[in-house]
Amino acid sequence: MTAVVSRGRGRRTINEINMVPFIDVMLVLLIIFMVTAPLITPSVIDLPSVGKAARQPDQLIQIVIGKDESLEMKIKEKSTSLSLKDVASVVKNAQAGVPNSAVVISADKNIKYEAVVKVMDRLQRAGVQRVGLSVQLAN
């Protein structure tokens, strides 16, 4: 609201904002935040952990994704180069004789996550069971 001051014969309005109520509200809010801040407990985030299976797989098939997104399949000491479209059929053929086999995908740390997801998607759409990611633990 503007105040009207009469001095002499003319009226003029005072165009200034009263800052006292604004400062009072800000000080009350500051006190409220200072009192409630120590009462707030920090949230705890439950991160997934790497577990161990109850029974080790009979055969371990490792799919390695190189820096140039090239695929390579390793079974024991034997390695074979693959293409993305053939990865599912080759893995299914390798799993054919062994009922308890697992597939582990290892990738270079500089590779895009999209390349890893594409390989996982191909394997899961083909019905490949026990697909996992290789994890390197920090020392």
Residue pairs with C-beta under 8 A, 6 or more apart in sequence:
2 13
2 14
2 15
3 13
3 14
4 11
4 12
4 13
4 14
5 11
5 12
5 13
5 14
50 135
50 137
55 100
57 100
57 101
57 102
57 130
58 98
58 99
58 100
58 101
59 75
59 94
59 95
59 98
59 100
59 101
59 102
60 75
60 101
60 102
60 104
61 73
61 74
61 75
61 91
61 94
61 95
61 101
61 102
61 103
61 104
62 73
62 74
62 75
62 103
62 104
62 105
62 106
62 134
63 71
63 72
63 73
63 74
63 82
63 87
63 91
63 103
63 104
63 105
63 106
63 119
63 123
64 71
64 72
64 73
64 74
64 79
64 106
64 107
65 71
65 105
65 106
65 107
65 108
65 111
65 115
65 116
65 119
66 72
66 108
66 111
67 108
67 110
67 111
69 111
69 112
69 115
70 81
71 81
71 82
71 83
71 84
71 87
71 119
72 79
72 80
72 81
72 82
73 79
73 80
73 81
73 82
73 87
73 90
73 91
73 94
74 80
75 94
80 90
82 90
84 118
84 119
84 122
85 122
87 119
87 122
87 123
88 122
88 123
88 125
88 126
88 128
89 126
91 103
91 123
91 126
91 128
92 126
92 127
92 128
94 101
95 101
95 103
95 128
101 130
102 130
102 131
102 132
103 123
103 128
103 130
103 131
103 132
104 132
104 133
104 134
105 116
105 119
105 120
105 131
105 132
105 133
105 134
106 133
106 134
107 115
107 116
107 134
116 133
120 131
123 131
124 131
